[in-house]
């Protein structure tokens, strides 16, 4: 049962005397009655907080103005802000003390790297090298990726290849090698397998023979090229040097009073041949020896056996000489360009013998010695006289036939009278 409210409080003053009646306070409908009643109350729930003033709008009954937006001051980021609101302000973490950046942070990749000590390598032997070579080859050469194996339907076992080797090959082409085979191919080789792989890498006997034949052909081709270069280029250079040296020696002997007309030894020079149209000046030596006369760039005089011919100073006869058309100085290369009337001059120690080109025989056999007879056949000469015959090989770069050019003497001029007009002009 609730106890009755006492008539008075501990001070002894009745409640009726402490508080005014409603009539004394006045009606609430009067202006300001409600505000006065509120002010009269001493309720701690409605009292303003310390340091604050009662709200003027509340007293005046006017509507509250729109509050201005307040932006909080920037604070440090706190992902646990809700905890601060509910459980009080959290202690702000202390900032880390400033430190100097390290060398690596400043220079990055340019910072010196620590030196790595080389790892000791195990000793190698032939078998280990063979294994590593085979494994490296297997790793470097990528194997073709097989197509994905078809997945069997649920509740159905995959088909297994049956039959012989052909059936297994077909199955391997369709689905690729089994997993076991791929695992074995990726595994290191044994010593026996490595040896087999090394033997398989060695070329077969047929390959070795074909390589040897190819290298032989290449060597022969290089040698032939060098030989052609020697024949077409170097022999001319060497022959020109020898012929020029022989001509200088001959002129020096003439200046000393040597080289009088008479019998000469084989290979000895005794005259100079001038062909102004071809710009040829070449010494004439005794004999037609290939290595001693012709290959040295000189012109040889027929002087042996049935091919012996007289000297230019003879009162009658056919002075015949021979020379190369190609290689070894090639003094007669362009005698086919001579025309009737072109001068051909033979210079000796005492005289100049001037001939005029008369006729040419483009081709004849090498055994036809009638072309150097006293009255040569085919030359157009009908009686004995003082003639000159030039012989050389034809066609060019062969010695199958001979080309013949004939000339007739038109002037015999002593050296004391000076050079003939054919050499002056």
C-alpha positions in Angstrom: 0.0 0.0 0.0 1.4 3.4 -1.0 2.1 5.7 1.8 0.3 9.0 1.8 2.1 12.2 0.9 2.9 14.1 4.1 1.3 17.4 4.6 4.6 19.2 5.1 8.2 18.6 4.4 11.1 18.4 6.7 11.1 22.2 7.2 7.8 22.1 8.8 6.1 24.5 6.4 2.9 23.2 4.8 3.0 22.7 1.1 0.0 25.1 0.7 2.1 27.9 2.0 5.1 27.1 -0.1 3.4 27.1 -3.5 0.7 29.5 -4.7 -2.6 28.2 -5.8 -3.6 28.1 -9.4 -5.9 31.1 -9.0 -3.0 33.1 -7.6 -0.8 32.2 -10.4 -3.2 33.1 -13.0 -4.6 31.4 -16.0 -2.3 29.8 -18.6 -4.2 31.4 -21.3 -2.9 34.8 -20.4 0.1 36.1 -22.4 3.3 35.0 -20.8 1.5 32.8 -18.2 3.1 29.6 -19.6 6.5 31.1 -19.7 6.2 32.5 -16.2 5.1 29.2 -14.9 8.0 27.5 -16.5 10.4 30.0 -15.0 8.9 29.5 -11.7 9.5 25.8 -11.7 12.9 24.7 -10.3 13.0 21.4 -12.1 16.6 20.5 -12.8 15.7 18.7 -16.0 14.5 22.0 -17.6 17.2 24.3 -16.1 19.9 25.5 -18.5 23.3 23.9 -18.2 26.0 25.9 -16.5 27.4 28.7 -18.6 24.4 28.7 -20.9 21.4 31.0 -21.1 17.8 30.1 -21.6 16.9 29.9 -25.3 15.3 33.2 -26.4 13.2 31.5 -29.0 11.7 29.2 -26.4 10.5 32.2 -24.4 9.3 34.2 -27.3 7.5 31.3 -28.8 9.1 32.0 -32.2 10.1 29.2 -34.5 13.8 28.1 -34.2 16.1 29.5 -37.0 17.9 27.1 -39.3 21.2 26.1 -37.7 24.2 27.1 -39.7 26.3 24.1 -40.9 29.2 23.4 -38.7 32.2 21.7 -40.3 34.4 19.9 -37.8 38.0 20.8 -37.7 40.2 18.3 -39.6 41.3 15.5 -37.4 43.5 12.6 -37.8 41.9 9.6 -39.4 40.4 7.3 -36.9 38.7 4.2 -38.3 37.4 3.5 -34.8 35.6 6.9 -34.4 32.4 5.3 -33.4 34.1 3.8 -30.3 35.3 7.3 -29.3 31.8 8.7 -29.6 30.4 5.9 -27.4 33.2 5.2 -25.1 35.0 8.5 -24.8 37.8 10.2 -26.6 40.6 7.9 -27.7 44.2 8.8 -27.2 45.8 10.2 -30.4 48.7 8.1 -31.4 52.1 9.7 -31.1 53.7 10.5 -34.4 56.8 8.6 -35.3 60.0 10.5 -34.8 61.6 11.8 -38.0 64.4 9.7 -39.4 66.9 10.1 -42.2 66.3 8.1 -45.5 68.6 5.2 -46.1 71.0 4.9 -49.0 68.9 2.4 -50.8 65.8 4.7 -50.6 67.7 7.6 -52.0 69.6 5.8 -54.8 67.5 2.8 -55.4 69.0 0.5 -58.1 72.3 2.5 -58.0 73.0 1.3 -54.4 76.0 -1.1 -54.3 74.9 -4.7 -54.1 76.5 -7.2 -51.9 79.0 -9.4 -53.7 77.7 -13.0 -54.1 80.1 -15.7 -53.4 80.4 -18.2 -56.3 78.9 -21.5 -55.5 81.3 -24.4 -55.8 80.6 -26.6 -58.8 80.8 -30.4 -58.5 83.5 -32.1 -60.6 82.4 -33.1 -64.1 82.9 -36.3 -65.9 81.9 -37.6 -69.3 78.7 -39.3 -68.1 77.6 -36.2 -66.2 78.2 -34.0 -69.2 76.3 -36.3 -71.4 73.3 -36.3 -69.0 73.3 -32.6 -68.7 73.6 -32.1 -72.5 70.7 -34.5 -73.1 68.6 -32.8 -70.4 69.4 -29.3 -71.7 68.4 -30.3 -75.2 65.2 -31.8 -73.9 64.3 -28.7 -71.9 65.3 -26.1 -74.6 63.3 -27.8 -77.3 59.7 -27.3 -76.4 57.5 -30.3 -77.0 54.2 -29.8 -78.8 51.4 -29.3 -76.5 48.8 -32.1 -76.9 45.2 -31.4 -77.3 43.1 -31.6 -74.1 41.9 -35.1 -73.4 38.2 -35.6 -73.8 36.5 -36.0 -70.5 34.3 -39.1 -70.2 30.7 -38.7 -69.5 29.6 -39.1 -65.9 29.0 -42.7 -65.0 30.9 -44.0 -68.0 34.4 -45.3 -68.0 36.9 -43.9 -70.6 37.7 -46.0 -73.6 41.1 -47.7 -73.4 43.1 -48.3 -76.6 43.2 -52.0 -77.5 45.1 -53.9 -80.1 48.7 -53.5 -81.3 51.1 -50.6 -81.8 49.1 -49.0 -84.6 46.0 -48.7 -82.4 48.0 -47.2 -79.6 49.5 -44.7 -82.0 46.1 -43.6 -83.2 44.9 -43.2 -79.7 48.0 -41.2 -78.8 47.4 -38.9 -81.9 43.8 -38.3 -80.8 44.3 -37.7 -77.1 48.0 -37.0 -76.8 50.5 -39.1 -74.9 49.3 -40.5 -71.5 50.2 -38.7 -68.3 52.7 -41.4 -67.5 54.6 -40.9 -70.7 54.7 -37.1 -70.2 56.0 -37.6 -66.7 58.7 -40.0 -68.0 59.8 -37.5 -70.7 60.1 -34.7 -68.2 62.2 -36.9 -65.8 66.0 -36.9 -66.0 67.6 -39.4 -68.3 69.5 -42.3 -67.1 73.1 -42.9 -68.2 72.1 -45.5 -70.7 69.5 -43.2 -72.2 71.9 -40.3 -72.3 74.5 -42.4 -74.2 71.8 -43.5 -76.7 70.8 -39.9 -77.2 74.4 -38.9 -77.8 74.9 -41.7 -80.3 71.6 -40.6 -82.0 73.0 -37.1 -82.4 76.0 -38.3 -84.3 75.7 -38.0 -88.1 75.3 -41.2 -90.1 77.9 -42.5 -92.6 75.9 -41.2 -95.5 75.7 -37.7 -94.0 79.5 -37.7 -93.4 80.2 -38.8 -97.0 77.9 -36.2 -98.4 79.5 -33.5 -96.3 83.0 -34.6 -97.5 81.9 -34.6 -101.1 80.5 -31.1 -100.7 83.6 -29.8 -99.1 85.7 -31.4 -101.8 83.7 -29.7 -104.5 83.9 -26.3 -102.7 87.7 -26.7 -102.4 88.0 -27.6 -106.1 85.9 -24.6 -107.1 88.1 -22.3 -105.0 91.3 -23.7 -106.5 89.9 -23.3 -110.0 89.0 -19.7 -109.3 92.5 -19.1 -108.0 94.0 -20.7 -111.1 91.9 -18.6 -113.5 92.9 -15.5 -111.5 96.5 -16.5 -111.8 96.3 -17.2 -115.6 94.3 -14.1 -116.6 95.8 -11.6 -114.3 99.0 -12.5 -112.5 100.8 -14.1 -115.6 100.3 -10.9 -117.5 101.8 -8.8 -114.8 104.7 -11.1 -114.4 105.3 -11.4 -118.2 105.2 -7.6 -118.7 107.8 -7.2 -116.0 110.1 -9.8 -117.6 109.6 -8.4 -121.1 110.3 -4.9 -120.1 113.4 -6.0 -118.2 114.7 -7.9 -121.3 114.1 -4.9 -123.6 116.0 -2.6 -121.2 118.9 -5.1 -121.0 118.9 -5.4 -124.8 119.1 -1.6 -125.3 121.9 -1.3 -122.7 123.9 -4.0 -124.6 123.4 -2.1 -127.9 124.7 1.1 -126.2 127.8 -0.8 -125.2 128.4 -2.2 -128.7 127.2 -5.8 -128.0 124.5 -7.8 -129.8 125.9 -7.8 -133.3 123.9 -9.8 -135.8 124.9 -13.4 -136.0 124.2 -16.6 -134.1 122.2 -16.2 -130.9 121.7 -18.6 -128.0 118.1 -20.0 -127.3 116.2 -17.5 -125.3 118.6 -14.6 -126.0 117.0 -11.4 -127.2 118.3 -9.8 -130.4 115.6 -7.3 -131.7 112.5 -5.3 -130.8 109.2 -5.7 -132.6 107.0 -2.6 -133.0 103.3 -2.7 -134.0 102.3 1.0 -133.8 98.6 0.3 -134.5 98.3 -2.0 -131.5 100.8 0.0 -129.4 103.0 -3.1 -129.0 106.7 -3.0 -128.3 108.1 -6.4 -127.4 111.6 -8.1 -127.5 112.3 -10.9 -130.0 114.3 -13.8 -128.6 115.8 -16.8 -130.3 113.6 -19.9 -130.3 110.0 -20.6 -129.6 110.4 -22.3 -126.3 107.3 -21.9 -124.2 108.8 -21.5 -120.7 112.0 -19.8 -121.7 110.6 -17.3 -124.3 106.9 -17.2 -124.9 105.7 -17.4 -121.2 108.1 -14.5 -120.3 106.1 -12.1 -122.6 108.5 -12.2 -125.5 108.1 -13.1 -129.2 110.1 -16.2 -130.4 111.9 -16.7 -133.7 111.5 -20.0 -135.5 115.1 -21.3 -135.7 115.0 -25.2 -135.4 114.8 -28.0 -138.0 112.1 -27.7 -140.6 110.8 -24.5 -139.1 114.0 -22.6 -139.2 113.6 -19.2 -140.9 116.2 -16.5 -141.9 116.9 -13.2 -140.0 115.5 -9.9 -141.1 118.8 -8.8 -142.6 118.8 -11.7 -145.1 118.6 -10.7 -148.7 115.7 -13.1 -149.3 113.4 -15.2 -147.1 110.6 -15.2 -144.6 111.3 -14.0 -141.1 108.7 -15.9 -138.9 107.9 -15.3 -135.2 105.4 -16.6 -132.7 103.7 -15.1 -129.6 100.9 -15.6 -127.1 97.5 -14.3 -127.8 96.2 -14.7 -124.3 97.9 -14.7 -120.9 101.7 -14.3 -120.3 101.8 -10.8 -121.7 99.6 -11.6 -124.7 101.5 -9.5 -127.2 99.6 -10.9 -130.2 96.1 -10.7 -128.7 94.8 -8.1 -131.2 96.7 -8.9 -134.4 93.4 -9.9 -136.0 92.6 -6.1 -136.1 95.5 -5.3 -138.4 94.6 -4.1 -141.9 96.6 -4.2 -145.1 99.2 -1.4 -145.1 99.7 -1.2 -141.3 103.4 -1.0 -140.5 105.3 -3.7 -138.7 108.8 -2.7 -137.6 111.7 -4.9 -136.5 114.5 -2.9 -134.7 118.0 -4.3 -134.4 121.3 -2.9 -133.2 122.1 -1.4 -136.6 119.0 -1.1 -138.6 115.2 -0.7 -138.8 113.3 -3.1 -141.0 109.9 -1.8 -142.0 107.1 -4.2 -143.3 103.6 -3.5 -144.5 100.8 -5.9 -143.5 99.7 -7.8 -146.6 97.2 -10.5 -145.7 95.8 -12.6 -142.9 94.8 -16.3 -142.5 92.2 -16.5 -139.7 92.6 -20.2 -138.9 94.8 -23.1 -139.8 96.0 -26.3 -138.1 99.0 -26.2 -135.8 100.9 -28.6 -138.1 100.7 -26.4 -141.2 104.3 -25.3 -141.6 103.8 -24.1 -145.1 102.7 -20.7 -143.7 106.3 -20.0 -142.8 107.9 -21.2 -146.0 110.1 -18.8 -148.0 107.0 -18.2 -150.2 104.2 -18.9 -147.7 101.0 -20.6 -149.0 97.9 -18.6 -148.7 99.7 -15.3 -148.3 99.2 -14.1 -151.8 102.9 -13.9 -152.5 103.9 -15.6 -155.8 107.7 -15.2 -155.8 110.6 -15.1 -153.3 111.1 -11.9 -151.4 111.7 -10.4 -147.9 108.6 -11.3 -145.8 107.5 -11.4 -142.2 105.1 -13.9 -140.6 103.3 -13.5 -137.2 101.7 -16.7 -135.8 99.5 -17.1 -132.7 96.8 -19.4 -131.2 93.1 -19.1 -132.0 90.3 -18.9 -130.8 91.1 -16.9 -127.7 92.0 -18.9 -124.6 92.6 -22.0 -126.7 95.4 -23.5 -128.7 93.4 -25.6 -131.1 94.2 -23.6 -134.3 96.7 -21.0 -135.5 96.1 -17.5 -136.9 98.6 -16.2 -139.4 99.5 -12.5 -140.4 101.9 -11.8 -143.3 103.8 -8.6 -144.2 106.2 -7.5 -146.9 109.4 -5.4 -146.3 109.2 -1.9 -147.8 112.2 -0.2 -146.1 115.5 -1.0 -144.5 116.8 2.0 -142.6 120.1 2.3 -140.7 119.9 3.6 -137.1 122.2 6.4 -137.9 119.5 8.0 -140.1 117.0 8.1 -137.2 113.7 6.3 -136.7 111.5 5.6 -139.7 108.3 7.6 -140.2 106.2 4.6 -139.0 107.6 5.0 -135.5 107.8 8.8 -135.5 104.2 9.4 -136.5 
